[in-house]
Amino acid sequence: MSVLADLSADLAKTVEAVGPSVVRIEARRRLPASGILWGDDVIVTASHVVQREENITVGLADGSTAGAALVGRDPATDVAVLRGPASGRTPAERAGADGLRVGHLVLALARPGRTVRATLGIVSALGESWRTPEGSEVDRYLQTDAPLHPGFSGGPLVDGAGRILGLNTAGVLRGVSLTIPVATLQRVTESLLTHGRVRRGYLGIGAQPVPLRGLAAPTTGAPVGLLLISIEPGSPAERAGLFVGDILVSFDGQPVGGVDALMALLGAERIGRPVPVRLVRGGQTQDITVEVGER
């Protein structure tokens, strides 16, 4: 019994310690959601819970409320950044995923009402970096079995030491609740604070993987390419002379055997740059240049 009593007391202390960093976000018509004090007057929350961009209210641990302004959002990672009444308040410590293991105890915290709420679970899945359906890179796949009740989206996942591991959301993968890790939050937040958006490259194509048969495979050195099935009018792809039916083999010297591989190469650093592209057209290999646009 003493072990359980000690664990219970420690969990309660963790909630009390991190609770002041969890705020209420009133930016939609129905149930409020949650957010995390991130830095001086900066609050991060889930993009999908910010349904209006004006008249946003933030509720703090001391019961006070104040207005907040939307700095920017990135629906691809379901992250939004607000500027609000966080000045003078110390955010909770943040932790990386190093050392985190499947089976570790974690707490999901939220403040959809006046008081902080918590659920307990374990880390149920950990994986490598992955891409959301909209093409944004997330540094680590992190899923827990801690229940995310209504209003928990935008709140933090907390480890046994009381450190924030990431932002909980049900808005990235349909039917799946997961956590956007701290490393991704940091990168997206910095971009939103600097640019008001996350910059991503854009070609304006629709594509699907196809095996390269016959002479194309040994000529290109790649077993798989991307068949272009659509070209958007006025897009960088159209301006470069790409056509439906072309098979994209490499982009800036890197193989593109899948859509995810191509998306990974369309980072902000390539926007506005002429990039060499190798393709197969009519059974012949061609090299052209595409100037990457911004999505």
C-alpha positions in Angstrom: 0.0 0.0 0.0 2.8 2.4 0.8 4.2 2.1 -2.8 0.8 3.0 -4.3 0.3 5.8 -1.8 3.7 7.3 -2.7 3.0 7.0 -6.4 -0.3 8.7 -5.9 1.2 11.5 -4.0 4.0 12.0 -6.5 1.5 12.1 -9.4 -0.6 14.7 -7.6 2.6 16.8 -7.0 3.4 16.6 -10.7 0.0 17.9 -11.6 0.3 20.7 -9.1 3.8 21.7 -10.4 2.9 21.6 -14.1 -0.7 22.8 -13.8 0.1 26.5 -13.8 1.6 26.1 -17.3 -1.7 24.7 -18.7 -4.2 27.3 -19.8 -7.8 27.3 -21.1 -8.3 28.4 -24.7 -11.7 29.8 -25.7 -11.6 30.0 -29.5 -14.5 27.9 -30.6 -18.2 27.8 -30.1 -18.5 24.8 -27.9 -16.2 23.3 -25.2 -13.0 25.3 -24.6 -9.7 23.5 -25.2 -6.3 23.7 -23.6 -2.9 25.3 -24.3 0.6 25.4 -23.0 2.6 28.4 -21.7 5.7 28.2 -23.9 7.6 31.4 -23.3 7.3 35.0 -22.5 3.8 35.9 -23.6 3.8 32.9 -26.0 1.2 30.1 -25.8 1.0 27.0 -28.0 -2.2 25.0 -28.7 -3.8 22.8 -31.3 -4.7 24.5 -34.5 -8.0 22.7 -34.9 -9.4 24.1 -31.6 -8.8 27.7 -32.8 -11.9 28.0 -34.9 -12.0 31.8 -34.7 -9.1 34.1 -35.2 -10.4 37.0 -33.2 -11.9 37.4 -29.7 -9.7 34.6 -28.3 -9.7 34.3 -24.5 -7.1 32.6 -22.3 -7.9 31.3 -18.8 -5.0 31.0 -16.4 -4.4 28.9 -13.3 -5.2 31.8 -10.9 -8.7 32.1 -12.4 -8.0 35.3 -14.3 -8.8 35.6 -18.0 -7.4 37.8 -20.8 -7.5 38.2 -24.5 -5.0 36.6 -26.8 -4.0 37.2 -30.5 -3.3 34.5 -33.0 0.3 34.7 -34.3 0.0 31.9 -36.8 -1.0 28.3 -37.3 0.3 25.2 -39.1 -2.6 22.9 -39.8 -0.2 20.3 -41.1 1.2 19.7 -37.6 -2.0 21.0 -35.9 0.0 23.7 -34.0 -1.1 27.2 -33.4 0.8 30.0 -31.6 -0.9 32.8 -29.6 0.4 35.8 -27.8 -1.4 36.3 -24.5 -1.1 36.8 -20.8 1.9 34.6 -20.2 4.4 37.3 -19.3 6.1 36.9 -16.0 5.0 33.3 -15.6 7.6 30.5 -15.8 6.7 27.7 -18.2 7.2 24.1 -17.1 10.5 22.4 -18.1 10.5 20.7 -21.4 12.1 17.3 -22.2 13.2 15.6 -25.4 12.2 12.1 -26.3 15.7 10.7 -25.4 15.4 8.0 -22.8 11.6 7.8 -23.2 10.5 4.2 -23.6 7.3 2.3 -24.3 5.7 1.5 -20.9 6.8 4.7 -19.2 4.1 6.4 -17.1 2.8 9.7 -18.5 0.1 12.3 -17.6 -2.1 14.2 -20.0 -3.0 17.6 -18.6 -5.7 20.0 -19.7 -7.7 23.0 -18.5 -11.0 23.1 -20.5 -12.6 24.6 -17.4 -11.4 26.6 -14.4 -9.3 23.8 -12.9 -6.6 21.6 -14.2 -7.6 18.0 -15.2 -5.4 15.0 -15.7 -5.4 11.5 -17.1 -2.8 8.8 -16.5 -1.4 6.3 -19.0 1.7 4.8 -20.5 3.7 5.4 -23.6 2.1 2.9 -25.9 4.1 3.5 -29.1 7.3 5.2 -30.1 8.6 5.5 -33.6 10.9 7.4 -35.9 10.2 10.7 -37.7 7.1 10.6 -39.9 5.0 12.9 -42.1 1.5 14.0 -41.5 -1.1 13.6 -44.3 -0.4 17.2 -45.3 3.3 16.6 -45.7 4.8 18.1 -42.5 7.6 16.3 -40.8 7.1 15.3 -37.1 10.4 14.4 -35.3 9.0 11.4 -33.5 5.9 9.2 -33.4 4.6 9.3 -29.9 1.3 7.8 -28.8 0.0 7.0 -25.3 -3.1 5.3 -23.9 -3.8 8.3 -21.6 -7.4 9.2 -22.4 -7.9 12.6 -24.1 -11.3 13.7 -23.1 -13.1 16.6 -24.8 -11.1 19.8 -24.2 -7.7 18.0 -23.8 -6.4 18.8 -27.3 -3.7 21.4 -27.0 -2.7 20.4 -23.5 0.7 18.9 -22.6 1.9 15.3 -22.2 4.1 15.2 -19.0 6.6 12.6 -18.0 7.3 11.2 -14.5 9.7 14.1 -13.7 7.1 16.7 -14.5 8.6 17.7 -17.8 6.6 18.5 -20.9 7.0 15.9 -23.7 4.8 17.5 -26.3 1.3 18.7 -27.2 -1.6 16.3 -27.2 -4.0 16.4 -30.2 -6.6 14.4 -31.9 -6.5 16.6 -35.0 -3.6 15.2 -37.1 -4.7 11.6 -37.9 -8.3 10.9 -38.0 -9.4 8.7 -35.1 -6.0 8.7 -33.5 -4.9 10.7 -30.5 -1.1 11.4 -30.4 1.5 13.8 -29.1 3.5 16.3 -31.2 6.9 16.2 -29.6 8.8 19.1 -28.1 11.4 19.2 -31.0 8.6 19.6 -33.6 6.8 22.2 -31.4 10.0 24.2 -31.0 10.7 24.3 -34.8 7.1 25.1 -35.8 6.7 27.7 -33.1 9.9 29.5 -34.1 8.8 29.6 -37.7 5.3 30.9 -36.8 6.8 33.6 -34.6 9.2 34.7 -37.3 7.2 34.3 -40.5 3.6 33.8 -39.3 3.6 30.5 -41.1 5.7 27.4 -41.8 7.4 27.8 -45.2 7.2 24.7 -47.4 8.2 24.1 -51.0 5.7 23.6 -53.7 5.7 22.1 -57.2 2.0 21.8 -58.0 1.9 18.1 -59.0 -0.2 15.1 -58.3 1.9 11.9 -58.4 1.9 8.2 -57.5 4.8 5.7 -57.3 5.4 3.4 -60.3 8.0 0.7 -60.9 10.5 1.6 -63.6 10.7 -1.3 -66.2 12.7 -2.0 -69.3 15.5 0.3 -70.1 14.4 3.1 -67.7 15.6 1.4 -64.5 19.2 0.8 -65.4 19.4 4.2 -67.2 18.1 6.2 -64.2 19.6 3.9 -61.5 16.3 3.9 -59.7 13.7 1.0 -59.5 10.8 3.3 -58.7 9.7 6.8 -59.8 6.8 9.1 -59.4 4.2 9.2 -62.2 2.8 12.7 -62.7 -1.0 12.3 -62.8 -1.8 16.0 -62.6 -0.2 19.4 -63.1 -1.7 22.5 -61.5 -2.1 25.5 -64.0 0.5 28.2 -63.4 2.4 26.0 -61.0 6.3 25.7 -60.9 5.9 22.3 -62.5 3.9 23.7 -65.4 6.3 26.6 -65.9 9.2 24.2 -66.0 7.6 22.2 -68.7 6.6 19.1 -66.8 3.7 17.0 -68.3 1.2 14.5 -67.1 2.7 11.1 -67.8 6.3 12.1 -67.0 8.0 9.9 -64.4 10.0 11.9 -61.8 13.1 9.9 -60.8 15.3 12.3 -58.8 15.0 15.8 -57.4 18.1 17.8 -56.7 20.2 14.6 -57.1 18.1 12.6 -54.6 15.9 9.6 -55.5 12.1 10.2 -55.2 10.7 6.7 -55.1 7.7 7.9 -53.1 5.6 11.0 -52.4 7.0 11.2 -48.8 10.5 11.3 -50.2 9.7 14.2 -52.5 7.9 16.1 -49.7 11.0 15.7 -47.5 13.1 17.4 -50.1 10.7 20.4 -50.4 12.0 22.3 -47.4 12.1 26.1 -46.9 15.7 26.2 -48.0 14.8 25.2 -51.6 12.0 27.9 -52.1 12.9 30.2 -54.9 15.9 28.0 -56.0 16.3 26.4 -59.4 16.6 22.7 -58.7 17.7 20.0 -61.2 15.1 17.3 -61.8 15.6 14.0 -63.7 12.6 12.4 -65.3 11.6 9.7 -67.8 9.5 10.9 -70.8 8.5 8.6 -73.6 11.1 6.0 -72.4 13.9 8.5 -72.5 15.7 10.1 -69.6 15.7 13.9 -69.5 17.1 16.5 -67.1 15.3 19.8 -66.6 15.3 22.6 -63.9 12.4 23.6 -61.7 12.2 26.7 -59.6 10.6 25.7 -56.4 7.6 27.8 -55.3 6.1 28.2 -51.8 3.0 26.4 -50.7 
